[in-house]
Amino acid sequence: MFQIALMGHGVVGSGVAEVFYKNRKSIEKRAGQEMEIKYILDLRDFPGLAYSDKFIKDFETIVNDDEVKVVAEVMGGLHPAFEFVKRCLEAGKSVVTSNKELVAAKGAELLAIAKAKNVNFLFEASVGGGIPIIRPLHQCLAANEIDEIAGILNGTTNFILTKMIREGMAFSDALKLAQELGYAEKDPTADVEGIDACRKICILASIAFGKHIYPEHVYTEGISKITLEDVSYAEAWGGVIKLIGRAKRDENGKVTIMVSPAFVSGESQLASVSDVFNGILVRGDATGDVVFYGKGAGKLPTASAVVADVIDCVKNWGIFKAPFWVAEEDDAVLDYKDTEIAFYLRVRCDEADKALNKAKELFGEVTPLRVPSLTGEVGFVTGIIGEEQAQKAAKAMESAGYPVLGKVRVLDY
């Protein structure tokens, strides 16, 4: 009998218990072992549940019980999750988690402990929720040299942008609706400012490139400055705006990584990913482009991924098979200012032709974008240009009397 402990009984934690007890027979059959949840750690009381007798309030009970072989951490946050997970691994217990903040910040350290103790640290639910992405990246695509990953990694921002694109809803109204529907938190900062997507692309890049990429080294920009005018110019260009997390390795092994809004062509597979769905594109040298698609969050999809990791730990007890990467080298991540990309800009002007001529002078050749309903301004898309050069050119446009009203990167996916 494999005894399991569950740390946290919030949305995901209660989902884990629900999935486990609902599908227990098939779960045990797939694991090849009888299983039981022995403890559920939470400071709150949950009377009236069929498993109310499982609740405890002291973590020491879990870490000191040798019968507990697998621990599922679904508390969220960095502390005390990190301390609890570290001690469980050091005690010879396998740990699974849905905690993207924990994996993005401490993954290399925790994986090293798991490997030394010959236990597992698995985190399928930390990136795609119910979308399988960690295991395929680590196992199914292992024969590939993966040089690039890009995707829509946050369902909340994708929902907001979808409402802006399809219904002409202002950002503030779309955010309010997302909160009413439970897609966005009361404090939506982690979602709308790209922090959540940053943590996820860091995890994917760490797996793909074998070195820990820390969120604090990643340039991150959210969608809070995107306007309906920007959406209209994207449509005139032939695409849509998406919040994209992307990581690319160059021939020297250096990593360019960023989270930002971007123009994406209407022909791209990512352009059709809408509402709360996520889409993750992986470019391998053998497979070409592979796209993983589905709901990136939600109680039961995320819980399903957590339970699947529990099954994996039980089936492979005594065998380390988690993804693995080493602590990051200091110069692993390139300064985003040293990279090149195309940009869309919209500027205020009285005469569009004069503004476009100035843009050509500063940016090189540009493609004009016109939206008939928008007057007193003009939009354009640059060619490939250095990030730092684009910033200087945008400031020069403003100094020349053409205030920049919007600036978004243009990607080729």
C-alpha positions in Angstrom: 0.0 0.0 0.0 1.5 3.3 -1.1 0.6 6.1 1.3 0.3 9.6 -0.1 0.1 13.0 1.6 -1.6 16.0 0.1 -0.3 19.5 1.1 -3.1 22.0 0.4 -6.8 21.7 0.0 -7.7 24.7 -2.1 -9.0 24.6 -5.7 -6.4 22.2 -7.0 -6.0 20.3 -3.8 -9.7 19.5 -3.5 -9.6 18.5 -7.1 -6.8 16.1 -6.5 -8.8 14.4 -3.7 -11.9 14.4 -5.9 -10.1 12.8 -8.9 -8.3 10.3 -6.7 -11.4 9.0 -4.9 -13.6 9.1 -8.0 -11.1 7.1 -10.1 -9.3 5.2 -7.5 -9.7 1.7 -9.0 -8.4 2.7 -12.4 -5.6 4.8 -10.8 -4.4 1.8 -8.7 -4.6 -0.4 -11.8 -2.4 2.0 -13.8 0.0 2.3 -10.9 0.1 -1.4 -10.2 -0.2 -0.7 -6.5 -2.9 -0.1 -3.9 -2.8 3.6 -2.8 -4.3 5.7 -0.1 -4.3 9.4 0.9 -3.1 9.2 4.5 -2.8 12.9 5.3 -4.2 16.2 3.9 -2.3 19.2 5.3 -4.3 22.4 5.7 -4.8 25.0 8.4 -8.5 25.1 7.8 -11.2 22.6 8.8 -13.3 20.8 6.3 -16.1 19.0 8.2 -18.7 17.0 6.3 -16.4 15.5 3.7 -16.1 11.8 3.2 -12.4 12.2 4.0 -12.5 14.8 6.8 -10.6 12.4 9.0 -7.5 12.8 6.8 -6.8 16.5 7.7 -3.8 17.5 9.8 -2.3 20.9 10.6 1.3 20.0 11.3 3.8 19.4 8.5 6.1 17.4 10.8 3.6 14.6 10.8 4.1 14.1 7.1 7.9 14.4 6.9 8.4 12.1 9.9 6.1 9.3 8.7 8.1 6.7 6.8 5.0 5.2 5.4 4.3 8.3 3.3 6.2 7.7 0.0 4.7 10.4 -2.2 3.7 13.9 -1.4 1.6 16.2 -3.6 2.3 19.9 -3.0 -0.6 22.1 -4.2 -0.4 25.0 -1.7 1.1 27.4 -4.2 3.6 30.2 -3.4 7.3 29.9 -2.7 7.2 29.8 1.1 6.7 27.5 3.0 6.2 25.3 -0.1 10.0 25.3 -0.9 11.0 24.4 2.6 8.4 21.6 2.9 9.2 20.1 -0.5 12.9 20.2 0.1 12.6 18.4 3.5 10.3 15.8 1.9 12.8 15.0 -0.8 15.6 14.9 1.7 13.5 12.4 3.7 13.4 10.1 0.7 9.9 10.9 -0.4 8.9 11.7 -4.0 7.1 15.0 -4.5 4.8 16.2 -7.3 3.6 19.7 -7.6 1.5 22.1 -9.6 3.4 25.1 -8.2 5.0 27.0 -11.2 6.5 29.6 -8.9 8.3 26.9 -6.9 9.7 25.1 -10.0 10.7 28.3 -11.8 12.6 29.6 -8.8 14.0 26.4 -7.2 13.7 23.6 -9.8 17.4 23.0 -10.2 18.1 22.7 -6.5 15.1 20.4 -5.9 15.9 18.2 -8.8 19.4 17.8 -7.6 18.2 16.6 -4.2 15.7 14.2 -5.8 18.4 12.7 -8.0 20.8 12.3 -5.1 18.0 10.6 -3.0 16.8 8.5 -6.0 13.3 9.8 -5.7 11.3 11.9 -8.1 10.3 15.5 -8.3 7.5 15.9 -11.0 5.6 18.9 -12.0 3.5 18.2 -15.1 0.7 20.5 -13.9 3.0 23.5 -13.4 2.9 24.7 -17.0 0.0 23.5 -19.0 -2.4 22.5 -16.3 -4.3 19.7 -18.0 -2.2 19.9 -21.2 0.6 17.3 -21.3 3.7 19.2 -22.1 6.5 18.5 -19.5 6.5 14.7 -20.1 6.3 15.0 -23.9 9.1 17.5 -23.9 11.2 15.4 -21.6 10.5 12.0 -23.0 8.6 11.9 -26.4 10.7 14.6 -28.0 14.0 13.6 -26.3 15.6 12.6 -29.6 15.2 16.1 -30.9 17.4 19.1 -30.6 14.9 21.6 -29.4 16.0 25.1 -30.3 12.8 27.1 -29.8 9.6 27.1 -27.7 6.8 29.7 -28.0 3.3 29.8 -26.8 0.2 31.2 -25.2 0.8 30.2 -21.7 -1.8 32.1 -19.7 -5.5 31.5 -20.2 -6.6 34.6 -18.4 -4.8 37.0 -20.7 -5.8 35.0 -23.7 -9.5 35.3 -22.6 -9.1 39.1 -22.2 -7.5 39.5 -25.6 -10.1 37.3 -27.2 -12.9 39.5 -25.9 -11.0 42.6 -27.2 -10.5 41.0 -30.6 -13.9 39.4 -31.1 -16.3 41.7 -29.2 -14.5 45.1 -29.2 -14.4 45.0 -25.4 -12.0 47.4 -23.7 -9.2 45.9 -21.6 -10.7 47.0 -18.3 -14.2 45.5 -19.1 -12.7 42.3 -20.4 -10.6 42.0 -17.2 -13.7 42.6 -15.0 -15.6 39.9 -16.9 -12.7 37.5 -16.4 -12.8 38.1 -12.7 -16.5 37.6 -12.6 -16.2 34.3 -14.3 -13.4 33.2 -12.0 -10.6 33.2 -14.7 -8.8 36.1 -13.0 -7.9 36.7 -9.4 -9.0 39.7 -7.4 -5.4 40.9 -7.8 -4.7 40.0 -11.5 -1.2 41.3 -11.6 0.5 37.9 -12.1 -1.6 37.2 -15.1 -2.0 40.6 -16.9 1.6 41.7 -16.4 3.0 38.4 -17.7 4.5 37.0 -14.5 2.6 33.7 -14.7 3.6 33.2 -18.3 7.2 34.1 -17.4 7.4 31.3 -14.8 6.1 28.8 -17.3 8.4 29.7 -20.2 11.3 29.5 -17.7 10.3 25.9 -16.8 10.0 24.9 -20.4 13.3 26.5 -21.4 15.1 24.9 -18.5 13.9 21.4 -19.6 14.6 22.1 -23.3 18.0 23.6 -22.9 19.3 21.8 -19.8 20.1 24.9 -17.7 18.0 26.7 -15.1 16.5 29.9 -16.5 15.4 32.2 -13.6 12.4 34.5 -14.0 14.3 37.5 -12.8 16.6 37.2 -15.9 13.6 37.3 -18.3 12.3 40.6 -19.8 8.5 40.4 -19.1 5.8 42.7 -20.4 2.1 42.2 -19.9 -1.1 43.2 -21.8 -2.4 46.0 -19.6 -1.3 48.7 -22.2 -2.9 47.0 -25.2 -5.8 49.0 -26.6 -8.6 48.4 -29.0 -6.8 50.6 -31.5 -3.8 48.2 -31.3 -6.2 45.3 -32.0 -7.6 47.1 -35.1 -4.1 47.7 -36.5 -3.3 44.0 -35.9 -6.3 43.1 -37.9 -5.3 45.5 -40.7 -1.9 43.9 -40.7 -3.5 40.4 -41.0 -3.3 39.0 -37.6 -4.1 39.2 -33.9 -2.4 40.2 -30.7 -1.4 37.4 -28.3 0.7 37.3 -25.1 3.6 35.1 -26.1 6.3 33.5 -24.0 9.2 32.5 -26.1 12.7 31.0 -25.7 15.2 30.4 -28.4 18.8 28.9 -28.2 21.4 30.2 -30.6 24.3 28.2 -32.1 26.5 29.2 -29.1 24.0 27.8 -26.6 22.9 31.2 -25.4 19.2 31.7 -24.7 17.0 34.5 -25.9 13.9 34.5 -23.7 11.0 37.0 -23.3 7.3 37.4 -22.5 5.5 40.1 -24.3 2.4 40.9 -26.4 3.0 40.3 -30.1 1.4 40.5 -33.5 0.8 37.0 -34.7 -0.2 36.2 -38.3 -3.7 35.0 -38.8 -2.2 32.0 -40.6 -0.3 30.9 -37.5 -1.5 28.0 -35.4 -1.2 30.2 -32.3 -3.6 32.8 -33.8 -6.6 30.4 -33.5 -6.0 29.7 -29.8 -8.8 31.6 -28.1 -10.6 32.2 -24.8 -9.0 30.4 -21.8 -7.1 27.9 -24.0 -3.4 27.7 -24.2 -1.2 26.7 -27.2 2.5 25.7 -26.9 4.7 25.4 -30.0 7.9 23.4 -29.8 10.4 23.4 -32.7 12.5 20.3 -32.9 15.1 19.5 -35.6 13.5 16.1 -36.3 9.8 16.8 -35.8 9.6 20.4 -37.0 6.8 22.3 -35.3 4.6 20.5 -32.8 1.8 22.3 -31.0 0.2 21.3 -27.7 -3.3 22.7 -27.2 -5.9 22.7 -24.4 -7.2 24.4 -21.3 -4.2 25.5 -19.3 -5.9 25.8 -16.0 -8.9 24.7 -14.1 -9.6 22.6 -11.0 -10.0 19.1 -12.5 -7.6 19.4 -15.5 -4.8 20.5 -13.2 -5.7 17.9 -10.6 -5.7 15.2 -13.3 -2.1 16.2 -14.2 -1.1 16.1 -10.5 -2.6 12.6 -10.0 -0.9 11.4 -13.2 2.4 12.4 -11.7 1.6 10.6 -8.5 0.9 7.4 -10.5 4.3 7.9 -12.3 6.1 8.2 -8.9 4.5 5.0 -7.7 5.2 3.0 -10.9 8.8 4.1 -10.9 9.5 3.9 -7.2 13.3 3.8 -6.7 14.0 5.1 -10.2 14.8 8.7 -10.9 13.0 9.7 -14.1 12.2 13.4 -13.6 13.4 16.0 -16.1 16.8 17.4 -15.1 18.7 20.6 -15.6 21.7 22.2 -13.9 21.9 25.5 -12.2 22.2 28.4 -14.8 25.5 29.7 -15.9 25.8 33.5 -15.3 25.8 34.4 -19.0 23.3 31.8 -20.2 20.6 34.4 -21.0 21.2 37.0 -23.7 20.3 40.6 -23.0 17.0 41.1 -24.8 18.3 44.5 -26.0 20.9 42.7 -28.1 18.3 40.8 -30.1 16.5 41.8 -33.3 12.8 41.7 -34.1 10.1 43.6 -36.1 7.9 46.1 -34.4 4.4 47.6 -34.8 4.0 51.2 -33.7 1.2 53.7 -33.8 1.9 57.4 -33.5 -0.2 60.6 -33.3 0.1 62.9 -36.3 -1.6 65.5 -38.3 -0.2 64.3 -41.6 0.3 60.6 -42.0 2.7 60.8 -44.9 5.0 63.1 -43.0 4.9 60.8 -40.0 5.7 57.7 -42.2 8.6 59.5 -43.9 10.0 60.2 -40.4 9.5 56.6 -39.5 11.5 55.5 -42.6 14.3 57.9 -41.7 14.5 56.4 -38.2 13.5 52.8 -38.6 14.4 52.0 -42.2 11.7 50.6 -44.5 8.3 50.4 -42.9 4.9 49.0 -43.9 2.0 51.5 -43.3 -1.1 50.3 -41.6 -4.3 52.3 -41.9 -7.5 51.9 -40.1 -10.1 54.3 -41.7 -12.0 54.8 -38.4 -8.9 56.1 -36.6 -7.9 59.7 -37.5 -5.1 61.8 -36.3 -2.7 58.9 -36.1 -1.0 56.2 -38.3 0.4 52.8 -37.7 3.3 51.0 -39.3 5.4 47.8 -39.0 9.2 47.9 -39.2 11.6 45.5 -40.7 13.8 43.4 -38.4 15.6 45.8 -36.1 17.6 45.7 -32.9 15.6 46.1 -29.7 17.8 48.9 -28.5 17.8 50.6 -31.9 14.0 50.4 -31.9 13.8 52.0 -28.4 16.0 54.9 -29.5 14.0 55.4 -32.8 10.7 55.5 -30.9 12.1 58.2 -28.6 13.3 60.1 -31.6 9.8 59.9 -33.2 8.4 61.5 -30.0 11.1 64.2 -30.0 10.1 64.9 -33.7 6.5 65.6 -32.6 5.0 62.2 -33.2 4.0 60.7 -29.8 4.1 56.9 -29.7 0.6 55.6 -28.7 1.4 51.9 -29.0 4.3 49.6 -29.6 4.1 45.8 -30.0 6.6 43.2 -31.2 5.8 41.2 -34.4 6.6 37.5 -34.4 6.9 34.9 -37.1 5.2 31.8 -35.9 
